[in-house]
């Protein structure tokens, strides 16, 4: 009887351990070549600065808005980045450390991007958005553990 009880308790503990939910950080970035007195890359973007510079080639990157949220496989996450920009993210699947996500990026009532992407944990995906004069708006999605 005691062995059966021990096995039941151990099995309950194994299955009761919560799974570690991944979270996504969305950052709205303005890329420009206009010179000003501030540093070329906003301190909040230092983790993705080399990737921004290599991919887009602008002189300066400024964070306009950010939001981080845990991903729930059963629901769509809404991330409000300010300036009228909103991102909707719906997890589709997880393969090892790569997360497949449906992404919709909106500016007001205008759909800018609708796509399915794969992002590995601790990595970032950069999406070019609309041009504003000579500047570009960029969406950075970073998968967190």
C-alpha positions in Angstrom: 0.0 0.0 0.0 2.8 2.5 0.9 4.6 1.9 -2.4 1.4 2.6 -4.4 0.8 5.7 -2.4 4.4 6.9 -3.0 4.1 6.3 -6.8 0.8 8.2 -6.8 2.4 11.2 -5.0 5.5 11.2 -7.2 3.3 11.0 -10.4 1.2 13.9 -9.1 4.2 16.0 -8.4 5.7 15.3 -11.9 2.5 16.3 -13.7 1.7 19.2 -11.4 4.9 21.0 -12.2 3.9 24.0 -14.2 5.4 24.4 -17.7 7.5 27.4 -18.2 5.6 29.7 -20.4 7.4 31.7 -23.0 6.9 35.4 -23.4 7.3 37.7 -26.3 8.6 41.3 -26.3 7.4 43.6 -29.0 9.3 46.8 -29.6 8.4 49.7 -32.0 11.5 51.3 -33.4 12.1 54.4 -35.5 15.1 54.2 -37.8 16.6 57.5 -39.2 19.7 58.9 -40.7 19.0 62.4 -39.3 21.8 63.6 -37.0 21.1 64.7 -33.5 23.0 64.9 -30.2 21.6 61.6 -28.8 23.5 58.3 -29.1 23.0 56.4 -32.3 21.2 53.5 -30.6 18.7 53.8 -27.8 20.0 52.0 -24.7 16.8 49.8 -24.6 17.8 48.4 -28.1 21.4 47.5 -27.3 20.7 43.8 -27.5 19.5 44.0 -31.1 21.6 47.1 -32.2 24.1 45.1 -34.4 21.3 43.3 -36.1 19.4 46.5 -36.8 22.4 48.2 -38.2 23.4 45.3 -40.4 19.9 44.7 -41.8 18.7 48.3 -42.3 21.8 50.4 -42.3 20.4 53.5 -40.6 22.5 55.8 -38.4 20.1 56.0 -35.5 17.4 53.8 -33.8 14.9 55.1 -31.2 12.5 53.0 -29.2 9.0 54.4 -29.6 7.1 51.8 -27.5 7.4 48.3 -26.0 5.3 45.7 -24.3 6.1 42.2 -23.1 3.5 39.5 -22.5 3.4 35.8 -21.7 2.1 33.6 -24.5 -0.9 31.5 -23.9 -1.4 28.8 -26.5 -5.2 29.1 -26.2 -5.5 32.8 -26.9 -4.3 35.7 -29.0 -2.1 38.3 -27.2 -2.7 42.0 -27.9 0.4 44.2 -27.5 -0.2 47.9 -27.6 3.0 49.7 -28.7 1.7 53.3 -28.7 1.5 55.7 -31.6 -1.6 53.7 -32.8 0.4 50.5 -33.4 -0.9 47.2 -32.1 0.5 43.7 -32.6 -1.7 40.5 -32.2 0.2 37.3 -31.6 -1.3 33.8 -31.6 1.0 30.8 -30.8 0.6 27.9 -33.2 3.2 25.4 -32.2 6.5 24.8 -30.4 9.2 22.6 -31.8 12.2 22.2 -29.4 13.0 25.9 -28.8 11.4 27.4 -31.9 7.9 29.0 -31.5 5.6 29.3 -34.5 3.4 32.4 -34.2 0.7 34.0 -36.3 1.5 37.8 -36.2 -0.7 40.7 -37.2 0.7 44.2 -37.0 -1.8 47.1 -37.2 -1.6 50.8 -37.4 -5.0 52.1 -36.5 -7.4 50.3 -38.7 -4.7 49.5 -41.4 -3.2 46.0 -41.4 0.5 46.4 -42.0 1.7 42.8 -41.8 -0.1 39.4 -41.5 2.3 36.5 -41.4 3.3 33.3 -39.7 6.9 33.3 -38.3 9.2 31.0 -36.3 11.3 32.5 -33.6 13.8 30.7 -31.4 14.0 31.4 -27.7 16.3 34.3 -26.9 16.3 35.5 -30.5 14.7 38.4 -32.3 12.8 38.9 -35.6 12.9 42.3 -37.3 10.0 43.4 -39.6 10.2 46.5 -41.7 7.1 48.6 -41.5 5.9 51.9 -43.0 8.1 54.7 -44.1 7.6 58.1 -42.4 9.4 60.6 -44.6 13.0 59.4 -44.8 12.6 57.3 -41.7 11.3 53.7 -41.2 9.2 52.1 -38.5 10.5 48.7 -37.5 8.9 46.0 -35.4 11.2 43.8 -33.3 9.8 40.6 -31.8 12.0 39.0 -29.2 11.2 35.6 -27.7 12.0 35.3 -24.0 12.1 32.2 -21.8 
